[in-house]
C-alpha cells in the first residue's frame, strides 16, 4: 500500500475512482457514498485534505478531511451518524496496517490536528487504527462519544415479529388509520422530493418552536442543503423516504438510508398537532413491515440515545471520538482533556448538554 495526500479539490477522475472503491468497500457506508461526498466537497472549496492509498494501481483506501478553525475532521461530518475510513474489501490486514501507519506519518509531518467525531467502534479496522495511533508518537486521545441503538434479528421475519410485538406501535398505526384515515408512504426515488422536504422542514420548525433548541430549518439555506443531501443519496441509490400522510398533508417523516442488510433511521420529525398520534412511532412499525418485504434484518436508529428508539432496540453500537495531534500542540491537547473531563462526569455532561449546548444551539439558530 502506497499512501499519498493532496490539498487539491478532487476532480472527476478522482470521483470515478472513489466510486469504484466505495462500491467494493467494507460496509458501503451511506455517509461516505460518492455523490454525498462530492456534494459536500463542492461546499468546502480550499478546505480539503485527501489521503489516498493505492495498491496494484488501484485506489484501495481513502480518508477525506475538512479543515475548520485549524482542525481537521471527516468531510462527512457535515451530515452523518458515523464516519468511516473507506477501505476496499480486498485489503489484507497488512494493507490496512500500512495505510494507517502512512496516514499517521502524514499527520505528523504536516502537523495536522485531528478531531475524528462519530468513529464507529464496531468497524473491523478499529483495533488496527488504535494500535497504529498509539505507536505513532503522536498525541492520541480516544473517548466514548455516543451510541447507535439498533434492532437486530437473525431473519427479516424475526425483526418484524419483534417490532410488531410492540402493542404501543400497533396502537399508533391503528389510531392514525382509524381516526385520520392516514396513508403510509415509502419513496425509493426522487418523486415529490422538493415538496416532501418542504413539509419536513415546516414540521421540524413547528415541532421545535418555543423550545431551547429551535429548528435550524428556519434558515432556507438549511432546507436547500437537506434537499441537496437527499438528491445525492438518491443518486447513489440508497435513499428511502418514509412518511405519514393525512388530509392536511404529511405529518410524520423519516429519512432512511440503506447500508447492506441494514436500514438506517437517519433523520425524523413530525407535525406537533399530531403528537398524541405519535406518527414517528407508527412509522417504525411501517418501516419494519417494508423491511420484511425487502429481506432486511437490521434497523439502525443512528446516532443518539433518544428514548423512543428503545421502544424496540435490543442492542447498541458505540460511537467514539478520537483526537490526534503533535504532542507539543498544547492548546489542542488541553481542549481535548477538558472535553474528556466533561464527558466522563455524568453530572457535568448533563449540565453541558442541557444548558450550555442548548444555549449555543439557540444562539446559532
N, C-alpha and C positions, 0 to 999 in steps of 0.2 A: 504494500500500500504506500503510495506517494501522496502526501498532502501538500496542497498549496493554498494560498489565500489571496484575495483581491479586495480592494475597496471600490472597485468599479461596479456601477449598477449592472445587473445581469442583462444580457442580450437574448435574442430569440434562440440562438444556438444553445445557450445555457439552459433555457427553459425546456427545450426539446429533450436535452439530455436528462434534466431533472425529472421530467415527466416519465421517462422510461425507468429511471431509478425508483421513483415513488410507486409506480405500478408493480415493481418487483421488490418492494421494501417489506420489512418486518412489521406487519400490522396495518400498513397503509392508513396512517392517522389522517382523519379529515382536516385536522388543524394545520397540517403541513401539506395539503394537497396542492397540486401545481397552480391551478387558477387562483386559489385564495392567496398564496404567497406572492404570485405575480401582481395581484391587485394591491396587496399591502406594500410591495416594493415600489409601485408607482406612486404611493402616497408618502414615501420616505426617501426622496432623492438625496443622494450625497451622504446618507447616514448609515449605509450598509457595510458590513464586512462578511465575506463569504469564504468559508473554509471547505475545500473540496478534496476528497480522497479518491485517487484513481488506481486501478489495478487492471492489468492486461488491456490497457487502452480504453477502459470503460469507467464512467463515473460510478463509484461504489459507496460513497459516504458524503454527506453534506450537513453543514450547520450554517444557517443564515441568521446573522445577528444584526441588531439595530442599535445604534448609539444614541443615547439621550442623557443629557447632563453629565457627560463624561463616562457613563457606564453602559456596557453592552448587555443586552438581553436578547432572547429569541425574537425574531421578527414576528412570529406567530402570536406573540404576547398581545398583539393588537386586538385579537378576539379569539379566546381559546379556553379550553378546560385543561389541556395537558400539552406540554412542549417536548417533542421527541427529537433526538438526533435521527436523521434518516439514513439507514444502513441497508444495503442490498441483502436480501435473504440468503444469498450465496456466500456472504462474508464468513470467513473462518474466525475462530477465537483469536488467532494470531493477527488477522487483518484488523479486527476491531481494536485489539490492544495497540497495534501500530498506529492506527488512526488517532486514538485518544492521546497517545504519547506525543505525536506530532502536533495535534491540536493544542495541547497544553504548552508545548515548546513555542508555538506561535504566540500564545497568550503571554508567555514570559518575555519573549524578545520584543513584542510590540507594546508591552506594558499595559495590557488591557486590564480593566476591572470588569468582572462579570457578575451579574445578578440573574441567575437562571431560575426563574419562577416556574411553578407548576411542573416540577420534574416528577415523572411517573416512577415511583419506587418499584413498580412491577415490571418495568422494561427489562428485557432479557440481558441487556448490556450494562445495567446499572452497577453491578459489582465490579466490572472491569473499569468503568469510568471512575468509580470511587477509589479503586486501587491505584490507578494512574494518577489521580489527583493528589493522593497522599504521598506518592513517591516523587512528585514533580518538583518539590522545593518551593512551590507557590503557597500562599495563604489559602486555606481550604476550610470553609465553614458549611456544614450540612445540617439543616434543621427541618423538623416536621412542619409542613405548611397547611395542608388541608386534607380532605378526603373526597372520594367519589363513591357515594352509596350505589350499590348495584343489586339487581335481581338476576341471579344466575341459576339455571337449572340444567339438567342433563339433556333435556329434549325441549323443543318448542312447545310440545303439548303440556309438559310439566310446568313450563313457565306460565302458560296461560292458566292452567289449573290453579297455580299458586295465587296469581293476581285475581282471577275470578273468584277465589275463595274469600276475598275481602268483601264482607257484607256491605261495608260503607261504600266501596267503589261501585258495586252493583246498584246500590240505592241512588247514588248520584246520577248514574246513567239513566235509570228509570224515571227519576224525578224530572230531568231535563226533557226526556222524550214525552212523558205524560202531561207535564204542566206547560211546557214551552214548545212542544212539537219540534224538538231540536233535531237537527241533521248533523251527523258526524262526517267530517271530510278528511281525505288524505290526498295531497298533491305530490306527484312524482316528477313534475316538470315545471315550467315557468308559468303555467296557467294562472291568470289573475294575480300575478306576484306583486305588482305595484300596489294594487288596491288592498291585497292581503296585508302587506307591510304597513300601509297607511292605517288600517284598522288596528293592527298590532300596536303601533306606536301610540295611537289615540287612546287605546285601552290602557296601555302602560302608564301614560301621563295621568289619566284619571285614577288609576289604581294607587299611584304613589303621591298624589296631590295631598297637601296638608300633612305630610309626614316628615320626619327628619331627613329622609333621603328622596327628594323629588326626582322624577324621571329625567334622565339625560336626553330623552327623546323630545323634550320641549324644544330642543335645538333642531331645526330642519336638516342641518348638516349631518346629525347623528342618524336621522331616518334615512338619508341618502346613503350613508355609509353602510347601514344594515342592508339596504337593497343591493348594494354592490357586493357585500359578502354573500348574500343568498344567491345572487346570479353566478358568482364564481363557483360556489359549491354545486350549484345546479349544472354548470358546465362540466364539472368533474363527475357528474352522475351520482352524487352522494347525498343530495338534499332530499328530505322528506318533510313536508309541512302538514301538520295536523291541526284541525280546528273544529269548534262547535258553532253551528250557525242557527240562529233563531230568526223570528220575523223581522226584528230590527237590524239584524246583521250578525257578524261574528262576535262572539263574546268570550271565547276561550281559544288559546293558541299554544302550540309547541313547535319549535324549530328542532327537527330531528336530523341526525347525521349518521350515515352508515359507516361502520368500521368492521369489516369482515363479517363475523356472525353476530355482531352487536349493533344495537340501535342506541345512539347517544341522545339523551333528552337534554339538549344543549341550552335552550332558552325558552322561557314560558311567560305568559301573563294572562290576565282575564279582566273582563269589564267589572268594575266594583258593584254595579247594580245587581250582579248575579252571584255575589259572593256566597249567599246561602245555598246556591245550587252547586258550588264547588266545581265549576267546569274543568279546572285543571286536573282534579282527581278523576273526573269522569273520562277525560282524555287518556289517562293512564290505562284504564280498562280497555278503551277502544284501541289503543296502540298495541296492547297485548294480543288482542284478537287478530289484528292485522299482522303482527309478528308471527303468529302461529301459521298463518297462510303463507308467509314468506320463508318459513322454516328458519326462524331466528330464535335463539335461546338465551340471549343476554340483553337486558335493558339497563343501560348505564346512565345514571342520573347526573353525571358530570360533577364539576367542582362545587362543593358546598354541602353542609350538613343540615339543610332546612328540614324541619320536622315532617313535612308532607311526604318526603322521599322514603321515610322509614315506615310508611304505611305498608309497604310491600318489600322493601330492600332486605336482603338476607346476608349481605357481606359488604365489605368496603375495600377500595383500593386507596393506598396512601399517596398523597402528593407531597413532594419535598421542595425545599428552596436551597439552592447551592450558591455560595459566594466564593469567588476566586479572584485573587489579585497578587501583585507583587507584595512580599511580606513587609516592605517598607512603606506601603500605601496606608499610613496610619489613620487618615481621615476616613477612608472607606472601611477599614477594619473596625474602628470604633463604632461606626454606624451599624455594622453587622452585629457587633456584640450587643448593642442596645436593642436591636431587633430580637435577638435571641433571648435576652433577659425578659422582654415583654411577652414573647411567645411562650416561654417556659413557665410563666407565672399566670395561672388562670384568672386571678382577680385583676391583675394589671392588663391582661389581654382583653378581658371583657370590658374594662373601662375604656381601653383604646378603641375597641370595635364599636361599642355602643355610644360613646361620647365623641372622642376625638375624630375618629374616622368618619362618622356621620356628619359632624360639623364641616370637615374638609370636603366631603362629597357635596354637601349642600352649598358650600361657597363656590365650588366649581360649577355646579348646576346653575 
